[in-house]
Amino acid sequence: MPNDLKRKEPSEPNQDVDSPPKRRFQERDTSEATDVVETTAEAPSTEPQLDEAAQKAKDRAERFKALQARQSKSRDENRKQTAAEAQRIVTDPNLLTALNRKHAIASHKLLKADTAAAGEDFERKRAWDWTIEESEKWDRRMAKKEKHRDDVGFQDYRQDAKKVYKRQLRQIKPDMEGYEKEKQAAIDRAAANGSLEIVETEDGELIAVDKDGIFYSTANSTDFTQNKPDKASIDRLVEDIKKAEEVRMKKRKERSGKDDDGDVTYINQKNKQFNMKLARSYDKYTKEIRDSFERGTAM
């Protein structure tokens, strides 16, 4: 009974077990042969890729060398500019101006002493270095400077307005190009109307002749009332008026000695300066106490 229950083994075990490895070996040999064929087929196409990679590497190397050269050049320029800036900072222009002024004064005194020792006229000898025109120009400049020094203080409102008017005249920048265009347009209109005649001289120069005597302005002319300035001129006038008003209010505030910023805690200008010094030193410590006084919660 036990012998009958034994499991019957297969009749051909070696054939069934060995068949799969043979199949694997055959597949592996087939795949290796396929890889060899593909590698052999792709071998000619790798050479252009290698040449292209070498060319790219060469281009990158050239660009890197160019960047290094640019960096070196920039470093040299920065070093030179830094040295120039340091030299400029070390050399004080105010000190050089003071030294030149002292040198000129010393040279003047030395020349004056030598001239006096030789028994010569100092002013006459010094005038040899200047022409008559330069000497007269210098005299006019000194006279103008002396007169200006005398007119610094306030005399009356008429003189004050005159000084303001002269200062504004010095600040005017006339538009000569626009003036010439308007002048030429006015001449063309007058010539077209017949009130102005263009005459050519023997030298070829053109001269405008006013036949009726109404083209050129006189004391009784009123043509200027019809002039219409452009927007830029109007804006410039408004800006000048605003600046004049700001200057006037600033001077008025300085004369009155009043400070509109904050509370008045002083009795005169000297006391104001003293309070400002105290505030710079102690305000950060007394801020809480002052705030308590303002709120009414101080003990």
KOLVOTOR-103611 format. One record per residue (C-alpha): residue number from 1; residue in one letter; x, y, z. Coordinates in Angstrom, 1 decimal, decimal comma. Each point is the difference from the previous one (the first is absolute). Example, Ala and Ser with C-alpha at 12.3 -4.5 7.8 and 13.67 -1.06 7.14 Angstrom:
<pts>
k->1&r->A&c1->12,3&c2->-4,5&c3->7,8
k->2&r->S&c1->1,4&c2->3,4&c3->-0,7
</pts>
This chain:
<pts>
k->1&r->M&c1->0,0&c2->0,0&c3->0,0
k->2&r->P&c1->2,7&c2->2,4&c3->0,8
k->3&r->N&c1->1,9&c2->-0,9&c3->-3,1
k->4&r->D&c1->-3,1&c2->0,7&c3->-2,1
k->5&r->L&c1->-0,3&c2->3,5&c3->1,4
k->6&r->K&c1->3,5&c2->1,1&c3->-1,1
k->7&r->R&c1->0,1&c2->2,8&c3->-2,5
k->8&r->K&c1->0,9&c2->-1,0&c3->-3,5
k->9&r->E&c1->3,0&c2->2,0&c3->-1,3
k->10&r->P&c1->0,1&c2->1,2&c3->-3,6
k->11&r->S&c1->1,5&c2->-2,3&c3->-2,5
k->12&r->E&c1->2,4&c2->2,6&c3->-1,7
k->13&r->P&c1->1,1&c2->2,5&c3->2,7
k->14&r->N&c1->3,2&c2->1,1&c3->-1,7
k->15&r->Q&c1->-1,8&c2->1,0&c3->-3,2
k->16&r->D&c1->-2,5&c2->2,2&c3->1,8
k->17&r->V&c1->2,5&c2->1,7&c3->2,3
k->18&r->D&c1->2,7&c2->0,6&c3->-2,5
k->19&r->S&c1->-2,2&c2->1,4&c3->-2,8
k->20&r->P&c1->-0,4&c2->3,6&c3->1,5
k->21&r->P&c1->3,7&c2->0,7&c3->0,5
k->22&r->K&c1->0,7&c2->-0,9&c3->-3,6
k->23&r->R&c1->-2,7&c2->2,4&c3->-1,1
k->24&r->R&c1->1,6&c2->2,8&c3->2,1
k->25&r->F&c1->3,4&c2->-0,6&c3->-1,4
k->26&r->Q&c1->-1,4&c2->0,2&c3->-3,5
k->27&r->E&c1->-1,8&c2->3,2&c3->0,8
k->28&r->R&c1->3,1&c2->1,5&c3->1,5
k->29&r->D&c1->2,1&c2->-0,9&c3->-3,0
k->30&r->T&c1->-2,6&c2->1,6&c3->-2,2
k->31&r->S&c1->0,0&c2->3,2&c3->1,9
k->32&r->E&c1->3,8&c2->0,3&c3->0,1
k->33&r->A&c1->0,1&c2->-0,5&c3->-3,7
k->34&r->T&c1->-2,6&c2->2,7&c3->-0,4
k->35&r->D&c1->2,0&c2->2,4&c3->2,2
k->36&r->V&c1->3,1&c2->-0,6&c3->-2,0
k->37&r->V&c1->-1,8&c2->0,7&c3->-3,2
k->38&r->E&c1->-1,5&c2->3,2&c3->1,4
k->39&r->T&c1->3,3&c2->1,1&c3->1,4
k->40&r->T&c1->1,6&c2->-0,6&c3->-3,4
k->41&r->A&c1->-2,7&c2->1,9&c3->-1,7
k->42&r->E&c1->0,2&c2->3,0&c3->2,4
k->43&r->A&c1->3,8&c2->0,3&c3->0,0
k->44&r->P&c1->0,3&c2->2,2&c3->-3,1
k->45&r->S&c1->-2,5&c2->2,6&c3->1,5
k->46&r->T&c1->2,0&c2->0,6&c3->3,3
k->47&r->E&c1->2,9&c2->1,7&c3->-1,7
k->48&r->P&c1->-2,0&c2->3,2&c3->-1,0
k->49&r->Q&c1->-1,3&c2->0,1&c3->3,5
k->50&r->L&c1->3,5&c2->-0,1&c3->1,4
k->51&r->D&c1->1,1&c2->2,8&c3->-2,4
k->52&r->E&c1->-3,0&c2->2,1&c3->1,0
k->53&r->A&c1->0,7&c2->-0,5&c3->3,7
k->54&r->A&c1->3,7&c2->1,0&c3->-0,5
k->55&r->Q&c1->-1,1&c2->3,1&c3->-1,8
k->56&r->K&c1->-2,4&c2->1,0&c3->2,8
k->57&r->A&c1->2,7&c2->-0,5&c3->2,6
k->58&r->K&c1->2,4&c2->2,1&c3->-2,1
k->59&r->D&c1->-2,6&c2->2,8&c3->-0,3
k->60&r->R&c1->-0,6&c2->-0,1&c3->3,8
k->61&r->A&c1->3,7&c2->0,2&c3->0,7
k->62&r->E&c1->0,3&c2->3,1&c3->-2,3
k->63&r->R&c1->-2,9&c2->1,7&c3->1,6
k->64&r->F&c1->1,4&c2->-0,7&c3->3,5
k->65&r->K&c1->3,4&c2->1,5&c3->-1,1
k->66&r->A&c1->-1,8&c2->3,1&c3->-1,3
k->67&r->L&c1->-1,9&c2->0,3&c3->3,3
k->68&r->Q&c1->3,2&c2->-0,3&c3->1,9
k->69&r->A&c1->1,6&c2->2,7&c3->-2,1
k->70&r->R&c1->-3,0&c2->2,3&c3->0,6
k->71&r->Q&c1->0,2&c2->-0,6&c3->3,7
k->72&r->S&c1->3,7&c2->0,8&c3->0,1
k->73&r->K&c1->-0,6&c2->3,2&c3->-1,9
k->74&r->S&c1->-2,9&c2->1,1&c3->2,3
k->75&r->R&c1->2,1&c2->-0,8&c3->3,1
k->76&r->D&c1->2,9&c2->2,2&c3->-1,3
k->77&r->E&c1->-2,4&c2->2,9&c3->-0,9
k->78&r->N&c1->-1,7&c2->-0,2&c3->3,5
k->79&r->R&c1->3,4&c2->0,0&c3->1,6
k->80&r->K&c1->1,0&c2->3,1&c3->-1,9
k->81&r->Q&c1->-3,2&c2->1,8&c3->0,8
k->82&r->T&c1->0,2&c2->-0,9&c3->3,7
k->83&r->A&c1->3,6&c2->1,5&c3->0,1
k->84&r->A&c1->-1,2&c2->3,2&c3->-1,7
k->85&r->E&c1->-2,9&c2->0,3&c3->2,3
k->86&r->A&c1->2,2&c2->-0,5&c3->3,1
k->87&r->Q&c1->2,5&c2->2,6&c3->-1,4
k->88&r->R&c1->-2,8&c2->2,5&c3->-0,5
k->89&r->I&c1->-1,3&c2->-0,5&c3->3,5
k->90&r->V&c1->3,4&c2->0,4&c3->1,5
k->91&r->T&c1->0,6&c2->3,2&c3->-2,0
k->92&r->D&c1->-2,3&c2->2,5&c3->1,6
k->93&r->P&c1->-1,0&c2->2,7&c3->-2,6
k->94&r->N&c1->-0,7&c2->2,5&c3->2,7
k->95&r->L&c1->3,5&c2->-0,5&c3->1,4
k->96&r->L&c1->1,5&c2->0,5&c3->-3,4
k->97&r->T&c1->-2,0&c2->3,2&c3->-0,5
k->98&r->A&c1->1,2&c2->1,3&c3->3,3
k->99&r->L&c1->3,6&c2->-0,8&c3->-0,8
k->100&r->N&c1->-0,2&c2->1,8&c3->-3,4
k->101&r->R&c1->-1,6&c2->3,0&c3->1,7
k->102&r->K&c1->2,8&c2->0,2&c3->2,6
k->103&r->H&c1->2,6&c2->-0,4&c3->-2,7
k->104&r->A&c1->-1,5&c2->2,9&c3->-2,0
k->105&r->I&c1->-0,1&c2->2,2&c3->3,1
k->106&r->A&c1->3,6&c2->-0,8&c3->0,9
k->107&r->S&c1->1,2&c2->0,7&c3->-3,6
k->108&r->H&c1->-1,9&c2->3,3&c3->0,0
k->109&r->K&c1->1,6&c2->1,1&c3->3,3
k->110&r->L&c1->3,5&c2->-1,1&c3->-1,1
k->111&r->L&c1->-0,3&c2->2,0&c3->-3,2
k->112&r->K&c1->-1,3&c2->3,0&c3->1,8
k->113&r->A&c1->2,9&c2->-0,1&c3->2,5
k->114&r->D&c1->2,6&c2->-0,4&c3->-2,8
k->115&r->T&c1->-1,5&c2->2,9&c3->-1,9
k->116&r->A&c1->0,0&c2->2,2&c3->3,0
k->117&r->A&c1->3,6&c2->-0,9&c3->0,8
k->118&r->A&c1->1,1&c2->0,9&c3->-3,6
k->119&r->G&c1->-1,8&c2->3,4&c3->0,3
k->120&r->E&c1->-2,5&c2->-0,7&c3->-2,8
k->121&r->D&c1->-3,8&c2->0,5&c3->-0,3
k->122&r->F&c1->-1,7&c2->-3,4&c3->0,8
k->123&r->E&c1->-3,3&c2->0,8&c3->-1,7
k->124&r->R&c1->1,8&c2->1,2&c3->-3,2
k->125&r->K&c1->2,2&c2->-3,1&c3->-0,1
k->126&r->R&c1->-2,9&c2->-2,3&c3->0,6
k->127&r->A&c1->-2,0&c2->1,7&c3->-2,8
k->128&r->W&c1->2,6&c2->-1,1&c3->-2,5
k->129&r->D&c1->-1,5&c2->-3,5&c3->0,0
k->130&r->W&c1->-3,4&c2->1,2&c3->-1,1
k->131&r->T&c1->-1,3&c2->1,8&c3->-3,1
k->132&r->I&c1->-2,1&c2->3,2&c3->0,1
k->133&r->E&c1->-3,2&c2->-1,9&c3->-0,9
k->134&r->E&c1->0,6&c2->-2,6&c3->2,8
k->135&r->S&c1->0,8&c2->2,8&c3->2,5
k->136&r->E&c1->-3,2&c2->1,9&c3->-0,8
k->137&r->K&c1->-2,0&c2->-3,1&c3->0,2
k->138&r->W&c1->1,4&c2->-0,9&c3->3,4
k->139&r->D&c1->-0,7&c2->3,6&c3->1,2
k->140&r->R&c1->-3,6&c2->-0,3&c3->-1,1
k->141&r->R&c1->-0,3&c2->-3,3&c3->1,7
k->142&r->M&c1->1,3&c2->1,3&c3->3,3
k->143&r->A&c1->-2,3&c2->3,0&c3->-0,2
k->144&r->K&c1->-3,0&c2->-2,2&c3->-0,6
k->145&r->K&c1->1,0&c2->-2,3&c3->2,8
k->146&r->E&c1->0,3&c2->2,9&c3->2,4
k->147&r->K&c1->-3,3&c2->1,4&c3->-1,0
k->148&r->H&c1->-1,6&c2->-3,4&c3->0,4
k->149&r->R&c1->1,5&c2->-0,3&c3->3,5
k->150&r->D&c1->-1,7&c2->3,3&c3->0,9
k->151&r->D&c1->-3,3&c2->-1,1&c3->-1,4
k->152&r->V&c1->-0,3&c2->-3,2&c3->1,9
k->153&r->G&c1->-2,1&c2->1,4&c3->2,8
k->154&r->F&c1->-3,6&c2->1,0&c3->-0,4
k->155&r->Q&c1->-0,5&c2->3,7&c3->-1,0
k->156&r->D&c1->-3,5&c2->0,2&c3->-1,4
k->157&r->Y&c1->-2,5&c2->-2,1&c3->-1,9
k->158&r->R&c1->1,0&c2->1,6&c3->-3,3
k->159&r->Q&c1->3,6&c2->-1,0&c3->0,3
k->160&r->D&c1->-1,0&c2->-3,4&c3->1,2
k->161&r->A&c1->-2,3&c2->-0,5&c3->-3,1
k->162&r->K&c1->2,8&c2->1,2&c3->-2,2
k->163&r->K&c1->2,4&c2->-2,6&c3->1,4
k->164&r->V&c1->-2,6&c2->-2,8&c3->-0,5
k->165&r->Y&c1->-0,6&c2->1,2&c3->-3,5
k->166&r->K&c1->3,7&c2->-0,1&c3->-0,9
k->167&r->R&c1->0,4&c2->-3,4&c3->1,5
k->168&r->Q&c1->-2,9&c2->-1,3&c3->-2,0
k->169&r->L&c1->1,5&c2->1,5&c3->-3,2
k->170&r->R&c1->3,3&c2->-1,8&c3->0,7
k->171&r->Q&c1->-1,9&c2->-3,3&c3->0,3
k->172&r->I&c1->-1,9&c2->0,4&c3->-3,2
k->173&r->K&c1->1,0&c2->-2,3&c3->-2,8
k->174&r->P&c1->-1,4&c2->1,4&c3->-3,3
k->175&r->D&c1->-1,1&c2->-2,4&c3->-2,8
k->176&r->M&c1->1,9&c2->1,6&c3->-2,9
k->177&r->E&c1->-1,0&c2->-2,7&c3->-2,4
k->178&r->G&c1->-3,7&c2->0,5&c3->0,7
k->179&r->Y&c1->0,5&c2->3,8&c3->-0,2
k->180&r->E&c1->1,6&c2->-0,3&c3->-3,4
k->181&r->K&c1->-2,9&c2->-2,2&c3->-1,3
k->182&r->E&c1->-2,7&c2->2,4&c3->1,2
k->183&r->K&c1->2,0&c2->3,0&c3->-1,4
k->184&r->Q&c1->0,2&c2->-1,7&c3->-3,4
k->185&r->A&c1->-3,7&c2->-0,9&c3->0,0
k->186&r->A&c1->-0,9&c2->3,6&c3->0,9
k->187&r->I&c1->2,2&c2->1,3&c3->-2,8
k->188&r->D&c1->-1,6&c2->-2,4&c3->-2,5
k->189&r->R&c1->-3,5&c2->1,1&c3->1,1
k->190&r->A&c1->0,8&c2->3,6&c3->-0,3
k->191&r->A&c1->1,6&c2->-0,5&c3->-3,4
k->192&r->A&c1->-3,1&c2->-1,9&c3->-1,2
k->193&r->N&c1->-2,3&c2->2,9&c3->1,2
k->194&r->G&c1->2,1&c2->2,6&c3->-1,7
k->195&r->S&c1->1,0&c2->2,0&c3->3,1
k->196&r->L&c1->3,6&c2->-1,2&c3->-0,2
k->197&r->E&c1->2,2&c2->-0,1&c3->-3,1
k->198&r->I&c1->3,1&c2->-2,2&c3->-0,3
k->199&r->V&c1->2,8&c2->1,8&c3->-1,8
k->200&r->E&c1->3,2&c2->-1,6&c3->-1,2
k->201&r->T&c1->3,1&c2->2,2&c3->0,1
k->202&r->E&c1->3,0&c2->-0,1&c3->-2,4
k->203&r->D&c1->1,8&c2->-2,3&c3->2,4
k->204&r->G&c1->-2,8&c2->-2,5&c3->-0,1
k->205&r->E&c1->-1,3&c2->0,8&c3->3,5
k->206&r->L&c1->-3,8&c2->-0,1&c3->0,6
k->207&r->I&c1->-1,4&c2->3,0&c3->1,8
k->208&r->A&c1->-3,5&c2->0,4&c3->1,3
k->209&r->V&c1->-1,4&c2->3,5&c3->-0,7
k->210&r->D&c1->-3,1&c2->1,2&c3->2,0
k->211&r->K&c1->-2,0&c2->2,0&c3->-2,5
k->212&r->D&c1->-2,9&c2->0,9&c3->2,2
k->213&r->G&c1->1,9&c2->0,3&c3->3,3
k->214&r->I&c1->-2,2&c2->-2,4&c3->1,8
k->215&r->F&c1->2,0&c2->-3,2&c3->0,0
k->216&r->Y&c1->2,7&c2->0,8&c3->2,5
k->217&r->S&c1->-1,1&c2->0,7&c3->3,5
k->218&r->T&c1->0,0&c2->3,5&c3->1,5
k->219&r->A&c1->-1,0&c2->1,5&c3->3,3
k->220&r->N&c1->-3,6&c2->0,1&c3->-1,2
k->221&r->S&c1->-0,2&c2->-3,5&c3->-1,4
k->222&r->T&c1->-2,5&c2->-2,4&c3->1,6
k->223&r->D&c1->0,7&c2->-3,2&c3->-2,1
k->224&r->F&c1->1,6&c2->-1,7&c3->2,9
k->225&r->T&c1->-3,4&c2->-0,4&c3->1,7
k->226&r->Q&c1->-1,0&c2->-2,5&c3->-2,7
k->227&r->N&c1->2,9&c2->-2,3&c3->0,8
k->228&r->K&c1->-1,0&c2->-3,5&c3->1,2
k->229&r->P&c1->2,7&c2->-1,8&c3->1,9
k->230&r->D&c1->0,3&c2->-3,8&c3->-0,2
k->231&r->K&c1->-0,8&c2->-2,4&c3->2,9
k->232&r->A&c1->3,6&c2->-0,5&c3->1,0
k->233&r->S&c1->0,5&c2->3,7&c3->0,5
k->234&r->I&c1->-3,1&c2->0,3&c3->2,1
k->235&r->D&c1->1,1&c2->-3,0&c3->2,2
k->236&r->R&c1->3,5&c2->1,6&c3->0,4
k->237&r->L&c1->-1,7&c2->3,3&c3->1,2
k->238&r->V&c1->-2,2&c2->-1,9&c3->2,5
k->239&r->E&c1->3,1&c2->-1,9&c3->1,3
k->240&r->D&c1->1,9&c2->3,3&c3->0,5
k->241&r->I&c1->-3,0&c2->1,6&c3->1,8
k->242&r->K&c1->-0,2&c2->-3,1&c3->2,3
k->243&r->K&c1->3,7&c2->0,2&c3->0,8
k->244&r->A&c1->-0,2&c2->3,7&c3->0,7
k->245&r->E&c1->-2,9&c2->-0,6&c3->2,4
k->246&r->E&c1->1,9&c2->-2,8&c3->1,8
k->247&r->V&c1->3,0&c2->2,2&c3->0,5
k->248&r->R&c1->-2,1&c2->2,9&c3->1,2
k->249&r->M&c1->-1,8&c2->-2,2&c3->2,6
k->250&r->K&c1->3,3&c2->-1,5&c3->1,1
k->251&r->K&c1->1,5&c2->3,4&c3->0,6
k->252&r->R&c1->-3,1&c2->1,2&c3->1,8
k->253&r->K&c1->0,2&c2->-3,1&c3->2,3
k->254&r->E&c1->3,6&c2->0,7&c3->0,7
k->255&r->R&c1->-0,6&c2->3,6&c3->0,9
k->256&r->S&c1->-2,9&c2->-0,8&c3->2,3
k->257&r->G&c1->2,0&c2->-2,7&c3->1,7
k->258&r->K&c1->-3,2&c2->-2,2&c3->0,3
k->259&r->D&c1->0,1&c2->-3,8&c3->-0,3
k->260&r->D&c1->-3,2&c2->-1,5&c3->-1,3
k->261&r->D&c1->1,2&c2->-3,6&c3->0,6
k->262&r->G&c1->-1,0&c2->-1,1&c3->3,4
k->263&r->D&c1->-0,6&c2->1,9&c3->3,3
k->264&r->V&c1->1,9&c2->3,2&c3->0,8
k->265&r->T&c1->2,1&c2->-0,8&c3->3,0
k->266&r->Y&c1->2,5&c2->2,9&c3->-0,1
k->267&r->I&c1->0,0&c2->3,8&c3->0,6
k->268&r->N&c1->2,7&c2->1,0&c3->-2,5
k->269&r->Q&c1->2,4&c2->-1,5&c3->-2,6
k->270&r->K&c1->2,7&c2->-0,8&c3->2,5
k->271&r->N&c1->-2,4&c2->-1,8&c3->2,3
k->272&r->K&c1->-1,3&c2->-1,9&c3->-3,0
k->273&r->Q&c1->3,5&c2->-1,3&c3->-0,9
k->274&r->F&c1->0,6&c2->-1,0&c3->3,6
k->275&r->N&c1->-3,3&c2->-1,9&c3->0,1
k->276&r->M&c1->0,9&c2->-1,8&c3->-3,2
k->277&r->K&c1->3,3&c2->-1,2&c3->1,5
k->278&r->L&c1->-1,9&c2->-1,2&c3->3,1
k->279&r->A&c1->-2,5&c2->-1,9&c3->-2,2
k->280&r->R&c1->2,7&c2->-1,8&c3->-1,9
k->281&r->S&c1->1,5&c2->-1,3&c3->3,2
k->282&r->Y&c1->-3,0&c2->-0,7&c3->2,3
k->283&r->D&c1->-3,1&c2->-0,4&c3->-2,2
k->284&r->K&c1->0,4&c2->-3,8&c3->-0,2
k->285&r->Y&c1->0,0&c2->-0,2&c3->3,8
k->286&r->T&c1->-2,8&c2->2,5&c3->0,8
k->287&r->K&c1->-2,4&c2->-1,0&c3->-2,8
k->288&r->E&c1->-2,2&c2->-2,2&c3->2,2
k->289&r->I&c1->-0,3&c2->2,8&c3->2,7
k->290&r->R&c1->-0,9&c2->2,6&c3->-2,6
k->291&r->D&c1->-2,6&c2->-2,2&c3->-1,5
k->292&r->S&c1->-1,5&c2->-0,6&c3->3,4
k->293&r->F&c1->-0,2&c2->3,7&c3->0,7
k->294&r->E&c1->-1,8&c2->0,5&c3->-3,4
k->295&r->R&c1->-2,5&c2->-2,7&c3->0,8
k->296&r->G&c1->-0,5&c2->1,3&c3->3,6
k->297&r->T&c1->1,0&c2->-3,3&c3->1,6
k->298&r->A&c1->3,2&c2->1,1&c3->1,6
k->299&r->M&c1->0,3&c2->-0,5&c3->3,7
</pts>
